[in-house]
Amino acid sequence: MHVIAAYDIGEKRVAKVLKTFRKYLTWIQNSVFMGDITKAQLEKLKMELFEIIDEDYDQVLFFKLNSAKMLKSETLGKEFNPLDNFI
Amino acid sequence: MHVIAAYDIGEKRVAKVLKTFRKYLTWIQNSVFMGDITKAQLEKLKMELFEIIDEDYDQVLFFKLNSAKMLKSETLGKEFNPLDNFI
């Protein structure tokens, strides 16, 4: 499946969250990751994030699609580095 | 169409960008907006944003889908207020 993840994380925990995301997805903007991921990998990512975040203050949103082909992207401003699997 | 927009905007311009987005989409996280929008409205939003942002420093990413039904969302941490058209 294809996932866009956007997070809003307290400063103390943001570096750990970033490091965890990097293992599974591609960093595309300040607090946005994206990429193809299996259901099992996504569960693993969520469990790892769950260990780091403070549930009362932090938030991670996942937007899940069957395929990247369903998505069209567009950038305003600074160049966006298109990913291989990004249409 | 359904749109997720994520922005990374310099502090001086962020309030104006937020105000502009609010006219067209729903604020769902720190720097993420979402909602149904027509092609004409999206063009209008982009033109308005283009007047505000500094192209060398700021970035707005748009992820466009035919329908919100293609998307499944999931939240980790703080509650996410689901939108009417959000599945």
Backbone of each chain as nested JSON, in Angstrom:
{
  "chains": [
    {"id": "A", "residues": [
      {"number": 1, "name": "MET", "atoms": {"N": [0.844, -1.198, 0.0], "CA": [0.0, 0.0, 0.0], "C": [0.881, 1.251, 0.0]}},
      {"number": 2, "name": "HIS", "atoms": {"N": [0.265, 2.366, -0.283], "CA": [0.995, 3.635, -0.325], "C": [0.526, 4.513, 0.843]}},
      {"number": 3, "name": "VAL", "atoms": {"N": [1.48, 5.145, 1.505], "CA": [1.145, 5.902, 2.713], "C": [1.756, 7.304, 2.682]}},
      {"number": 4, "name": "ILE", "atoms": {"N": [0.936, 8.277, 3.094], "CA": [1.449, 9.615, 3.415], "C": [1.286, 9.757, 4.926]}},
      {"number": 5, "name": "ALA", "atoms": {"N": [2.338, 10.148, 5.609], "CA": [2.253, 10.343, 7.057], "C": [2.676, 11.756, 7.408]}},
      {"number": 6, "name": "ALA", "atoms": {"N": [1.862, 12.426, 8.212], "CA": [2.175, 13.783, 8.657], "C": [2.167, 13.794, 10.179]}},
      {"number": 7, "name": "TYR", "atoms": {"N": [3.21, 14.379, 10.781], "CA": [3.256, 14.35, 12.239], "C": [3.419, 15.728, 12.855]}},
      {"number": 8, "name": "ASP", "atoms": {"N": [2.933, 15.813, 14.08], "CA": [3.049, 17.018, 14.894], "C": [3.543, 16.518, 16.253]}},
      {"number": 9, "name": "ILE", "atoms": {"N": [4.849, 16.666, 16.495], "CA": [5.505, 15.994, 17.615], "C": [6.273, 17.001, 18.472]}},
      {"number": 10, "name": "GLY", "atoms": {"N": [6.202, 16.847, 19.788], "CA": [6.963, 17.708, 20.697], "C": [8.453, 17.652, 20.393]}},
      {"number": 11, "name": "GLU", "atoms": {"N": [9.103, 18.802, 20.563], "CA": [10.512, 18.963, 20.192], "C": [11.435, 17.886, 20.772]}},
      {"number": 12, "name": "LYS", "atoms": {"N": [11.147, 17.469, 22.001], "CA": [12.014, 16.492, 22.67], "C": [11.983, 15.12, 22.0]}},
      {"number": 13, "name": "ARG", "atoms": {"N": [10.87, 14.843, 21.314], "CA": [10.694, 13.497, 20.757], "C": [10.836, 13.457, 19.24]}},
      {"number": 14, "name": "VAL", "atoms": {"N": [10.95, 14.627, 18.622], "CA": [10.874, 14.682, 17.156], "C": [12.049, 13.973, 16.456]}},
      {"number": 15, "name": "ALA", "atoms": {"N": [13.252, 14.037, 17.036], "CA": [14.413, 13.399, 16.398], "C": [14.237, 11.878, 16.345]}},
      {"number": 16, "name": "LYS", "atoms": {"N": [13.729, 11.325, 17.443], "CA": [13.499, 9.872, 17.495], "C": [12.417, 9.445, 16.503]}},
      {"number": 17, "name": "VAL", "atoms": {"N": [11.388, 10.258, 16.405], "CA": [10.283, 9.963, 15.477], "C": [10.796, 9.994, 14.036]}},
      {"number": 18, "name": "LEU", "atoms": {"N": [11.602, 10.99, 13.735], "CA": [12.189, 11.125, 12.403], "C": [13.037, 9.915, 12.048]}},
      {"number": 19, "name": "LYS", "atoms": {"N": [13.862, 9.512, 12.984], "CA": [14.759, 8.356, 12.781], "C": [13.941, 7.087, 12.524]}},
      {"number": 20, "name": "THR", "atoms": {"N": [12.861, 6.945, 13.241], "CA": [11.998, 5.768, 13.091], "C": [11.31, 5.777, 11.726]}},
      {"number": 21, "name": "PHE", "atoms": {"N": [10.763, 6.908, 11.365], "CA": [10.106, 7.027, 10.055], "C": [11.068, 6.697, 8.914]}},
      {"number": 22, "name": "ARG", "atoms": {"N": [12.299, 7.19, 9.033], "CA": [13.289, 7.008, 7.968], "C": [13.548, 5.539, 7.641]}},
      {"number": 23, "name": "LYS", "atoms": {"N": [13.315, 4.673, 8.609], "CA": [13.539, 3.236, 8.382], "C": [12.513, 2.653, 7.415]}},
      {"number": 24, "name": "TYR", "atoms": {"N": [11.352, 3.314, 7.325], "CA": [10.251, 2.717, 6.572], "C": [9.789, 3.534, 5.367]}},
      {"number": 25, "name": "LEU", "atoms": {"N": [9.907, 4.874, 5.493], "CA": [9.343, 5.732, 4.453], "C": [10.357, 6.8, 4.028]}},
      {"number": 26, "name": "THR", "atoms": {"N": [9.98, 7.601, 3.054], "CA": [10.873, 8.644, 2.53], "C": [10.423, 10.022, 3.006]}},
      {"number": 27, "name": "TRP", "atoms": {"N": [11.367, 10.787, 3.481], "CA": [11.084, 12.125, 3.994], "C": [10.846, 13.055, 2.814]}},
      {"number": 28, "name": "ILE", "atoms": {"N": [9.693, 13.681, 2.738], "CA": [9.444, 14.553, 1.596], "C": [9.262, 16.024, 1.962]}},
      {"number": 29, "name": "GLN", "atoms": {"N": [8.95, 16.287, 3.217], "CA": [8.831, 17.675, 3.669], "C": [9.002, 17.695, 5.179]}},
      {"number": 30, "name": "ASN", "atoms": {"N": [9.291, 18.87, 5.696], "CA": [9.446, 19.109, 7.135], "C": [8.879, 17.998, 8.04]}},
      {"number": 31, "name": "SER", "atoms": {"N": [7.589, 17.763, 8.005], "CA": [6.998, 16.758, 8.886], "C": [6.102, 15.78, 8.116]}},
      {"number": 32, "name": "VAL", "atoms": {"N": [6.528, 15.49, 6.902], "CA": [5.747, 14.59, 6.046], "C": [6.638, 13.488, 5.456]}},
      {"number": 33, "name": "PHE", "atoms": {"N": [6.2, 12.247, 5.631], "CA": [6.876, 11.103, 5.018], "C": [5.917, 10.428, 4.049]}},
      {"number": 34, "name": "MET", "atoms": {"N": [6.501, 9.637, 3.157], "CA": [5.684, 9.016, 2.125], "C": [6.371, 7.764, 1.606]}},
      {"number": 35, "name": "GLY", "atoms": {"N": [5.595, 6.842, 1.076], "CA": [6.213, 5.696, 0.429], "C": [5.326, 4.477, 0.378]}},
      {"number": 36, "name": "ASP", "atoms": {"N": [5.83, 3.463, -0.3], "CA": [5.149, 2.175, -0.33], "C": [5.564, 1.383, 0.899]}},
      {"number": 37, "name": "ILE", "atoms": {"N": [4.63, 0.695, 1.468], "CA": [4.894, -0.031, 2.71], "C": [3.92, -1.206, 2.79]}},
      {"number": 38, "name": "THR", "atoms": {"N": [4.369, -2.302, 3.343], "CA": [3.448, -3.429, 3.525], "C": [2.627, -3.193, 4.79]}},
      {"number": 39, "name": "LYS", "atoms": {"N": [1.553, -3.917, 4.906], "CA": [0.688, -3.825, 6.082], "C": [1.489, -4.17, 7.353]}},
      {"number": 40, "name": "ALA", "atoms": {"N": [2.319, -5.193, 7.24], "CA": [3.119, -5.642, 8.386], "C": [4.147, -4.58, 8.792]}},
      {"number": 41, "name": "GLN", "atoms": {"N": [4.789, -3.971, 7.79], "CA": [5.757, -2.912, 8.082], "C": [5.087, -1.714, 8.733]}},
      {"number": 42, "name": "LEU", "atoms": {"N": [3.9, -1.38, 8.241], "CA": [3.164, -0.244, 8.805], "C": [2.8, -0.514, 10.269]}},
      {"number": 43, "name": "GLU", "atoms": {"N": [2.411, -1.734, 10.565], "CA": [2.099, -2.089, 11.957], "C": [3.336, -1.951, 12.836]}},
      {"number": 44, "name": "LYS", "atoms": {"N": [4.484, -2.374, 12.277], "CA": [5.752, -2.289, 13.008], "C": [6.11, -0.81, 13.243]}},
      {"number": 45, "name": "LEU", "atoms": {"N": [5.981, -0.006, 12.215], "CA": [6.254, 1.436, 12.323], "C": [5.363, 2.064, 13.398]}},
      {"number": 46, "name": "LYS", "atoms": {"N": [4.08, 1.735, 13.362], "CA": [3.143, 2.3, 14.332], "C": [3.502, 1.889, 15.758]}},
      {"number": 47, "name": "MET", "atoms": {"N": [3.915, 0.646, 15.936], "CA": [4.303, 0.184, 17.269], "C": [5.543, 0.915, 17.764]}},
      {"number": 48, "name": "GLU", "atoms": {"N": [6.5, 1.094, 16.87], "CA": [7.728, 1.815, 17.249], "C": [7.428, 3.271, 17.601]}},
      {"number": 49, "name": "LEU", "atoms": {"N": [6.564, 3.901, 16.805], "CA": [6.189, 5.295, 17.079], "C": [5.44, 5.399, 18.403]}},
      {"number": 50, "name": "PHE", "atoms": {"N": [4.597, 4.422, 18.648], "CA": [3.78, 4.4, 19.859], "C": [4.653, 4.4, 21.12]}},
      {"number": 51, "name": "GLU", "atoms": {"N": [5.833, 3.791, 21.014], "CA": [6.769, 3.74, 22.141], "C": [7.413, 5.107, 22.403]}},
      {"number": 52, "name": "ILE", "atoms": {"N": [7.447, 5.931, 21.373], "CA": [8.161, 7.219, 21.464], "C": [7.222, 8.377, 21.816]}},
      {"number": 53, "name": "ILE", "atoms": {"N": [6.076, 8.428, 21.167], "CA": [5.235, 9.628, 21.263], "C": [4.525, 9.747, 22.616]}},
      {"number": 54, "name": "ASP", "atoms": {"N": [4.159, 10.985, 22.928], "CA": [3.306, 11.275, 24.072], "C": [1.893, 11.443, 23.515]}},
      {"number": 55, "name": "GLU", "atoms": {"N": [1.049, 10.495, 23.835], "CA": [-0.299, 10.451, 23.243], "C": [-1.159, 11.675, 23.54]}},
      {"number": 56, "name": "ASP", "atoms": {"N": [-0.819, 12.402, 24.618], "CA": [-1.606, 13.588, 24.963], "C": [-1.198, 14.821, 24.166]}},
      {"number": 57, "name": "TYR", "atoms": {"N": [0.006, 14.802, 23.618], "CA": [0.505, 15.993, 22.933], "C": [0.823, 15.77, 21.454]}},
      {"number": 58, "name": "ASP", "atoms": {"N": [1.26, 14.578, 21.128], "CA": [1.743, 14.322, 19.763], "C": [0.643, 13.711, 18.9]}},
      {"number": 59, "name": "GLN", "atoms": {"N": [0.841, 13.852, 17.606], "CA": [-0.112, 13.26, 16.669], "C": [0.592, 12.834, 15.386]}},
      {"number": 60, "name": "VAL", "atoms": {"N": [0.274, 11.635, 14.95], "CA": [0.725, 11.176, 13.635], "C": [-0.515, 10.787, 12.84]}},
      {"number": 61, "name": "LEU", "atoms": {"N": [-0.644, 11.366, 11.656], "CA": [-1.757, 11.016, 10.768], "C": [-1.22, 10.152, 9.635]}},
      {"number": 62, "name": "PHE", "atoms": {"N": [-1.918, 9.07, 9.379], "CA": [-1.58, 8.227, 8.237], "C": [-2.715, 8.297, 7.221]}},
      {"number": 63, "name": "PHE", "atoms": {"N": [-2.355, 8.534, 5.978], "CA": [-3.325, 8.479, 4.883], "C": [-2.923, 7.302, 4.011]}},
      {"number": 64, "name": "LYS", "atoms": {"N": [-3.801, 6.327, 3.928], "CA": [-3.444, 5.082, 3.245], "C": [-4.221, 4.914, 1.947]}},
      {"number": 65, "name": "LEU", "atoms": {"N": [-3.495, 4.506, 0.915], "CA": [-4.09, 4.273, -0.4], "C": [-3.674, 2.892, -0.888]}},
      {"number": 66, "name": "ASN", "atoms": {"N": [-4.457, 2.324, -1.766], "CA": [-4.056, 1.036, -2.343], "C": [-2.798, 1.161, -3.192]}},
      {"number": 67, "name": "SER", "atoms": {"N": [-2.683, 2.283, -3.887], "CA": [-1.545, 2.432, -4.793], "C": [-1.2, 3.903, -4.977]}},
      {"number": 68, "name": "ALA", "atoms": {"N": [0.083, 4.173, -5.222], "CA": [0.539, 5.544, -5.483], "C": [-0.076, 6.096, -6.765]}},
      {"number": 69, "name": "LYS", "atoms": {"N": [-0.545, 5.189, -7.611], "CA": [-1.125, 5.607, -8.888], "C": [-2.43, 6.389, -8.716]}},
      {"number": 70, "name": "MET", "atoms": {"N": [-3.055, 6.234, -7.564], "CA": [-4.305, 6.957, -7.282], "C": [-4.058, 8.426, -6.974]}},
      {"number": 71, "name": "LEU", "atoms": {"N": [-2.802, 8.761, -6.802], "CA": [-2.415, 10.059, -6.272], "C": [-1.685, 10.875, -7.324]}},
      {"number": 72, "name": "LYS", "atoms": {"N": [-2.042, 12.144, -7.407], "CA": [-1.244, 13.048, -8.224], "C": [-0.695, 14.134, -7.321]}},
      {"number": 73, "name": "SER", "atoms": {"N": [0.566, 14.448, -7.499], "CA": [1.167, 15.458, -6.629], "C": [1.493, 16.709, -7.409]}},
      {"number": 74, "name": "GLU", "atoms": {"N": [1.559, 17.796, -6.682], "CA": [1.888, 19.076, -7.288], "C": [2.612, 19.903, -6.233]}},
      {"number": 75, "name": "THR", "atoms": {"N": [3.598, 20.662, -6.673], "CA": [4.378, 21.463, -5.724], "C": [4.295, 22.935, -6.073]}},
      {"number": 76, "name": "LEU", "atoms": {"N": [4.177, 23.737, -5.038], "CA": [4.258, 25.184, -5.179], "C": [5.5, 25.606, -4.4]}},
      {"number": 77, "name": "GLY", "atoms": {"N": [6.363, 26.387, -5.016], "CA": [7.552, 26.86, -4.309], "C": [8.744, 25.968, -4.542]}},
      {"number": 78, "name": "LYS", "atoms": {"N": [9.525, 25.768, -3.488], "CA": [10.756, 24.97, -3.551], "C": [10.548, 23.647, -4.265]}},
      {"number": 79, "name": "GLU", "atoms": {"N": [11.543, 23.243, -4.993], "CA": [11.441, 21.994, -5.748], "C": [11.201, 20.796, -4.833]}},
      {"number": 80, "name": "PHE", "atoms": {"N": [10.399, 19.907, -5.314], "CA": [10.106, 18.67, -4.605], "C": [10.829, 17.548, -5.34]}},
      {"number": 81, "name": "ASN", "atoms": {"N": [11.572, 16.734, -4.607], "CA": [12.285, 15.633, -5.254], "C": [11.359, 14.46, -5.454]}},
      {"number": 82, "name": "PRO", "atoms": {"N": [10.954, 14.22, -6.676], "CA": [10.001, 13.133, -6.887], "C": [10.642, 11.775, -6.571]}},
      {"number": 83, "name": "LEU", "atoms": {"N": [9.859, 10.946, -5.996], "CA": [10.339, 9.597, -5.654], "C": [10.117, 8.693, -6.865]}},
      {"number": 84, "name": "ASP", "atoms": {"N": [10.827, 7.605, -6.874], "CA": [10.685, 6.645, -7.978], "C": [9.257, 6.145, -8.119]}},
      {"number": 85, "name": "ASN", "atoms": {"N": [8.635, 5.912, -6.979], "CA": [7.308, 5.308, -6.998], "C": [6.202, 6.362, -6.889]}},
      {"number": 86, "name": "PHE", "atoms": {"N": [6.53, 7.565, -7.248], "CA": [5.631, 8.691, -7.044], "C": [5.147, 9.185, -8.39]}},
      {"number": 87, "name": "ILE", "atoms": {"N": [3.856, 9.154, -8.571], "CA": [3.317, 9.527, -9.887], "C": [2.531, 10.827, -9.808]}}
    ]},
    {"id": "B", "residues": [
      {"number": 1, "name": "MET", "atoms": {"N": [-12.677, 16.983, -6.603], "CA": [-11.541, 16.124, -6.225], "C": [-11.227, 16.302, -4.745]}},
      {"number": 2, "name": "HIS", "atoms": {"N": [-10.427, 15.389, -4.206], "CA": [-10.048, 15.46, -2.807], "C": [-8.562, 15.796, -2.711]}},
      {"number": 3, "name": "VAL", "atoms": {"N": [-8.239, 16.691, -1.791], "CA": [-6.865, 17.177, -1.713], "C": [-6.334, 17.132, -0.277]}},
      {"number": 4, "name": "ILE", "atoms": {"N": [-5.091, 16.683, -0.154], "CA": [-4.333, 16.864, 1.09], "C": [-3.219, 17.846, 0.742]}},
      {"number": 5, "name": "ALA", "atoms": {"N": [-3.064, 18.891, 1.548], "CA": [-2.007, 19.862, 1.303], "C": [-1.136, 19.984, 2.546]}},
      {"number": 6, "name": "ALA", "atoms": {"N": [0.168, 19.909, 2.346], "CA": [1.117, 20.051, 3.46], "C": [2.074, 21.18, 3.113]}},
      {"number": 7, "name": "TYR", "atoms": {"N": [2.296, 22.087, 4.062], "CA": [3.158, 23.222, 3.732], "C": [4.302, 23.405, 4.72]}},
      {"number": 8, "name": "ASP", "atoms": {"N": [5.351, 24.004, 4.206], "CA": [6.527, 24.349, 4.999], "C": [6.839, 25.794, 4.615]}},
      {"number": 9, "name": "ILE", "atoms": {"N": [6.432, 26.715, 5.493], "CA": [6.413, 28.143, 5.147], "C": [7.172, 28.963, 6.185]}},
      {"number": 10, "name": "GLY", "atoms": {"N": [7.94, 29.929, 5.73], "CA": [8.651, 30.82, 6.633], "C": [7.698, 31.525, 7.593]}},
      {"number": 11, "name": "GLU", "atoms": {"N": [8.17, 31.735, 8.822], "CA": [7.341, 32.259, 9.911], "C": [6.592, 33.544, 9.545]}},
      {"number": 12, "name": "LYS", "atoms": {"N": [7.244, 34.406, 8.771], "CA": [6.651, 35.707, 8.434], "C": [5.417, 35.566, 7.547]}},
      {"number": 13, "name": "ARG", "atoms": {"N": [5.371, 34.474, 6.801], "CA": [4.304, 34.311, 5.814], "C": [3.248, 33.285, 6.222]}},
      {"number": 14, "name": "VAL", "atoms": {"N": [3.52, 32.562, 7.311], "CA": [2.67, 31.419, 7.641], "C": [1.224, 31.801, 7.997]}},
      {"number": 15, "name": "ALA", "atoms": {"N": [1.037, 32.93, 8.659], "CA": [-0.321, 33.345, 9.052], "C": [-1.187, 33.627, 7.825]}},
      {"number": 16, "name": "LYS", "atoms": {"N": [-0.595, 34.275, 6.842], "CA": [-1.322, 34.58, 5.601], "C": [-1.671, 33.309, 4.837]}},
      {"number": 17, "name": "VAL", "atoms": {"N": [-0.721, 32.382, 4.817], "CA": [-0.933, 31.106, 4.12], "C": [-2.077, 30.336, 4.791]}},
      {"number": 18, "name": "LEU", "atoms": {"N": [-2.061, 30.319, 6.104], "CA": [-3.103, 29.644, 6.88], "C": [-4.478, 30.228, 6.578]}},
      {"number": 19, "name": "LYS", "atoms": {"N": [-4.54, 31.552, 6.595], "CA": [-5.802, 32.246, 6.335], "C": [-6.334, 31.915, 4.938]}},
      {"number": 20, "name": "THR", "atoms": {"N": [-5.438, 31.855, 3.985], "CA": [-5.819, 31.548, 2.602], "C": [-6.33, 30.11, 2.485]}},
      {"number": 21, "name": "PHE", "atoms": {"N": [-5.597, 29.172, 3.086], "CA": [-6.025, 27.773, 3.055], "C": [-7.411, 27.59, 3.661]}},
      {"number": 22, "name": "ARG", "atoms": {"N": [-7.655, 28.277, 4.766], "CA": [-8.923, 28.131, 5.489], "C": [-10.136, 28.461, 4.62]}},
      {"number": 23, "name": "LYS", "atoms": {"N": [-9.936, 29.278, 3.625], "CA": [-11.051, 29.641, 2.739], "C": [-11.499, 28.47, 1.873]}},
      {"number": 24, "name": "TYR", "atoms": {"N": [-10.593, 27.522, 1.672], "CA": [-10.881, 26.446, 0.718], "C": [-10.904, 25.038, 1.319]}},
      {"number": 25, "name": "LEU", "atoms": {"N": [-10.085, 24.834, 2.352], "CA": [-9.937, 23.475, 2.885], "C": [-10.045, 23.479, 4.412]}},
      {"number": 26, "name": "THR", "atoms": {"N": [-9.991, 22.302, 4.994], "CA": [-10.124, 22.162, 6.44], "C": [-8.766, 21.861, 7.076]}},
      {"number": 27, "name": "TRP", "atoms": {"N": [-8.489, 22.577, 8.138], "CA": [-7.214, 22.414, 8.844], "C": [-7.261, 21.129, 9.66]}},
      {"number": 28, "name": "ILE", "atoms": {"N": [-6.362, 20.206, 9.418], "CA": [-6.423, 18.956, 10.184], "C": [-5.209, 18.714, 11.065]}},
      {"number": 29, "name": "GLN", "atoms": {"N": [-4.121, 19.41, 10.794], "CA": [-2.94, 19.283, 11.657], "C": [-2.073, 20.502, 11.425]}},
      {"number": 30, "name": "ASN", "atoms": {"N": [-1.173, 20.744, 12.366], "CA": [-0.197, 21.832, 12.308], "C": [-0.025, 22.475, 10.92]}},
      {"number": 31, "name": "SER", "atoms": {"N": [0.442, 21.731, 9.959], "CA": [0.685, 22.304, 8.63], "C": [0.043, 21.46, 7.519]}},
      {"number": 32, "name": "VAL", "atoms": {"N": [-1.106, 20.883, 7.848], "CA": [-1.806, 20.03, 6.883], "C": [-3.273, 20.44, 6.755]}},
      {"number": 33, "name": "PHE", "atoms": {"N": [-3.705, 20.653, 5.532], "CA": [-5.108, 20.92, 5.23], "C": [-5.654, 19.801, 4.356]}},
      {"number": 34, "name": "MET", "atoms": {"N": [-6.98, 19.715, 4.329], "CA": [-7.595, 18.629, 3.582], "C": [-9.013, 19.003, 3.193]}},
      {"number": 35, "name": "GLY", "atoms": {"N": [-9.522, 18.386, 2.151], "CA": [-10.919, 18.588, 1.817], "C": [-11.243, 18.362, 0.357]}},
      {"number": 36, "name": "ASP", "atoms": {"N": [-12.533, 18.436, 0.065], "CA": [-12.994, 18.372, -1.314], "C": [-12.918, 19.766, -1.922]}},
      {"number": 37, "name": "ILE", "atoms": {"N": [-12.519, 19.814, -3.152], "CA": [-12.315, 21.101, -3.81], "C": [-12.495, 20.902, -5.32]}},
      {"number": 38, "name": "THR", "atoms": {"N": [-13.024, 21.901, -5.984], "CA": [-13.131, 21.791, -7.443], "C": [-11.795, 22.179, -8.073]}},
      {"number": 39, "name": "LYS", "atoms": {"N": [-11.631, 21.806, -9.309], "CA": [-10.407, 22.138, -10.033], "C": [-10.225, 23.663, -10.083]}},
      {"number": 40, "name": "ALA", "atoms": {"N": [-11.323, 24.384, -10.314], "CA": [-11.268, 25.851, -10.407], "C": [-10.879, 26.474, -9.059]}},
      {"number": 41, "name": "GLN", "atoms": {"N": [-11.458, 25.933, -7.985], "CA": [-11.118, 26.435, -6.644], "C": [-9.643, 26.185, -6.324]}},
      {"number": 42, "name": "LEU", "atoms": {"N": [-9.172, 25.004, -6.7], "CA": [-7.771, 24.663, -6.441], "C": [-6.839, 25.614, -7.198]}},
      {"number": 43, "name": "GLU", "atoms": {"N": [-7.195, 25.938, -8.422], "CA": [-6.382, 26.883, -9.195], "C": [-6.364, 28.253, -8.523]}},
      {"number": 44, "name": "LYS", "atoms": {"N": [-7.515, 28.653, -7.991], "CA": [-7.635, 29.923, -7.296], "C": [-6.775, 29.921, -6.023]}},
      {"number": 45, "name": "LEU", "atoms": {"N": [-6.878, 28.831, -5.265], "CA": [-6.077, 28.681, -4.042], "C": [-4.587, 28.782, -4.377]}},
      {"number": 46, "name": "LYS", "atoms": {"N": [-4.163, 28.074, -5.414], "CA": [-2.754, 28.074, -5.807], "C": [-2.292, 29.481, -6.21]}},
      {"number": 47, "name": "MET", "atoms": {"N": [-3.13, 30.193, -6.925], "CA": [-2.766, 31.554, -7.334], "C": [-2.625, 32.462, -6.119]}},
      {"number": 48, "name": "GLU", "atoms": {"N": [-3.555, 32.329, -5.182], "CA": [-3.492, 33.156, -3.968], "C": [-2.241, 32.83, -3.146]}},
      {"number": 49, "name": "LEU", "atoms": {"N": [-1.935, 31.537, -3.043], "CA": [-0.742, 31.13, -2.293], "C": [0.52, 31.642, -2.988]}},
      {"number": 50, "name": "PHE", "atoms": {"N": [0.509, 31.564, -4.279], "CA": [1.653, 31.998, -5.09], "C": [2.002, 33.467, -4.836]}},
      {"number": 51, "name": "GLU", "atoms": {"N": [0.978, 34.269, -4.536], "CA": [1.186, 35.692, -4.244], "C": [1.861, 35.899, -2.887]}},
      {"number": 52, "name": "ILE", "atoms": {"N": [1.716, 34.907, -2.0], "CA": [2.204, 35.051, -0.624], "C": [3.583, 34.424, -0.418]}},
      {"number": 53, "name": "ILE", "atoms": {"N": [3.767, 33.234, -0.956], "CA": [4.971, 32.474, -0.604], "C": [6.237, 33.014, -1.264]}},
      {"number": 54, "name": "ASP", "atoms": {"N": [7.372, 32.687, -0.634], "CA": [8.675, 32.948, -1.213], "C": [9.133, 31.633, -1.852]}},
      {"number": 55, "name": "GLU", "atoms": {"N": [9.177, 31.629, -3.152], "CA": [9.446, 30.38, -3.89], "C": [10.791, 29.734, -3.584]}},
      {"number": 56, "name": "ASP", "atoms": {"N": [11.728, 30.537, -3.073], "CA": [13.049, 29.985, -2.765], "C": [13.094, 29.298, -1.403]}},
      {"number": 57, "name": "TYR", "atoms": {"N": [12.142, 29.627, -0.535], "CA": [12.184, 29.091, 0.822], "C": [10.964, 28.249, 1.189]}},
      {"number": 58, "name": "ASP", "atoms": {"N": [9.833, 28.582, 0.633], "CA": [8.59, 27.934, 1.053], "C": [8.216, 26.794, 0.121]}},
      {"number": 59, "name": "GLN", "atoms": {"N": [7.409, 25.906, 0.638], "CA": [6.927, 24.8, -0.185], "C": [5.522, 24.383, 0.227]}},
      {"number": 60, "name": "VAL", "atoms": {"N": [4.683, 24.187, -0.765], "CA": [3.362, 23.613, -0.521], "C": [3.236, 22.375, -1.401]}},
      {"number": 61, "name": "LEU", "atoms": {"N": [2.917, 21.264, -0.781], "CA": [2.694, 20.029, -1.537], "C": [1.203, 19.744, -1.59]}},
      {"number": 62, "name": "PHE", "atoms": {"N": [0.727, 19.428, -2.764], "CA": [-0.667, 19.019, -2.927], "C": [-0.696, 17.556, -3.357]}},
      {"number": 63, "name": "PHE", "atoms": {"N": [-1.515, 16.777, -2.673], "CA": [-1.753, 15.393, -3.075], "C": [-3.21, 15.312, -3.501]}},
      {"number": 64, "name": "LYS", "atoms": {"N": [-3.416, 14.993, -4.755], "CA": [-4.768, 15.035, -5.308], "C": [-5.293, 13.638, -5.622]}},
      {"number": 65, "name": "LEU", "atoms": {"N": [-6.537, 13.434, -5.247], "CA": [-7.215, 12.158, -5.491], "C": [-8.552, 12.426, -6.148]}},
      {"number": 66, "name": "ASN", "atoms": {"N": [-9.055, 11.45, -6.858], "CA": [-10.383, 11.613, -7.452], "C": [-11.47, 11.71, -6.385]}},
      {"number": 67, "name": "SER", "atoms": {"N": [-11.303, 10.954, -5.313], "CA": [-12.333, 10.918, -4.276], "C": [-11.733, 10.58, -2.916]}},
      {"number": 68, "name": "ALA", "atoms": {"N": [-12.357, 11.105, -1.859], "CA": [-11.92, 10.804, -0.492], "C": [-12.089, 9.321, -0.18]}},
      {"number": 69, "name": "LYS", "atoms": {"N": [-12.921, 8.653, -0.952], "CA": [-13.178, 7.228, -0.7], "C": [-11.961, 6.35, -0.982]}},
      {"number": 70, "name": "MET", "atoms": {"N": [-11.024, 6.891, -1.741], "CA": [-9.799, 6.138, -2.056], "C": [-8.838, 6.114, -0.861]}},
      {"number": 71, "name": "LEU", "atoms": {"N": [-9.15, 6.92, 0.117], "CA": [-8.222, 7.183, 1.205], "C": [-8.745, 6.596, 2.51]}},
      {"number": 72, "name": "LYS", "atoms": {"N": [-7.849, 5.95, 3.267], "CA": [-8.21, 5.572, 4.625], "C": [-7.26, 6.285, 5.572]}},
      {"number": 73, "name": "SER", "atoms": {"N": [-7.812, 6.83, 6.636], "CA": [-6.954, 7.567, 7.558], "C": [-6.841, 6.828, 8.885]}},
      {"number": 74, "name": "GLU", "atoms": {"N": [-5.765, 7.11, 9.571], "CA": [-5.525, 6.492, 10.872], "C": [-4.728, 7.487, 11.699]}},
      {"number": 75, "name": "THR", "atoms": {"N": [-5.036, 7.566, 12.968], "CA": [-4.342, 8.515, 13.834], "C": [-3.623, 7.799, 14.961]}},
      {"number": 76, "name": "LEU", "atoms": {"N": [-2.435, 8.274, 15.264], "CA": [-1.692, 7.808, 16.424], "C": [-1.564, 9.025, 17.335]}},
      {"number": 77, "name": "GLY", "atoms": {"N": [-1.893, 8.859, 18.599], "CA": [-1.756, 9.984, 19.528], "C": [-3.041, 10.774, 19.653]}},
      {"number": 78, "name": "LYS", "atoms": {"N": [-2.892, 12.081, 19.758], "CA": [-4.017, 13.009, 19.941], "C": [-5.153, 12.733, 18.976]}},
      {"number": 79, "name": "GLU", "atoms": {"N": [-6.347, 12.887, 19.447], "CA": [-7.511, 12.609, 18.61], "C": [-7.536, 13.473, 17.354]}},
      {"number": 80, "name": "PHE", "atoms": {"N": [-7.984, 12.868, 16.312], "CA": [-8.143, 13.559, 15.036], "C": [-9.64, 13.758, 14.816]}},
      {"number": 81, "name": "ASN", "atoms": {"N": [-10.045, 14.965, 14.489], "CA": [-11.471, 15.209, 14.256], "C": [-11.835, 14.825, 12.843]}},
      {"number": 82, "name": "PRO", "atoms": {"N": [-12.514, 13.726, 12.681], "CA": [-12.82, 13.295, 11.325], "C": [-13.76, 14.279, 10.639]}},
      {"number": 83, "name": "LEU", "atoms": {"N": [-13.538, 14.485, 9.392], "CA": [-14.395, 15.376, 8.621], "C": [-15.573, 14.576, 8.093]}},
      {"number": 84, "name": "ASP", "atoms": {"N": [-16.589, 15.282, 7.697], "CA": [-17.784, 14.634, 7.159], "C": [-17.469, 13.77, 5.941]}},
      {"number": 85, "name": "ASN", "atoms": {"N": [-16.615, 14.319, 5.107], "CA": [-16.316, 13.628, 3.856], "C": [-15.055, 12.781, 3.95]}},
      {"number": 86, "name": "PHE", "atoms": {"N": [-14.691, 12.417, 5.148], "CA": [-13.431, 11.726, 5.393], "C": [-13.725, 10.297, 5.819]}},
      {"number": 87, "name": "ILE", "atoms": {"N": [-13.207, 9.361, 5.058], "CA": [-13.529, 7.956, 5.34], "C": [-12.291, 7.206, 5.816]}}
    ]}
  ]
}
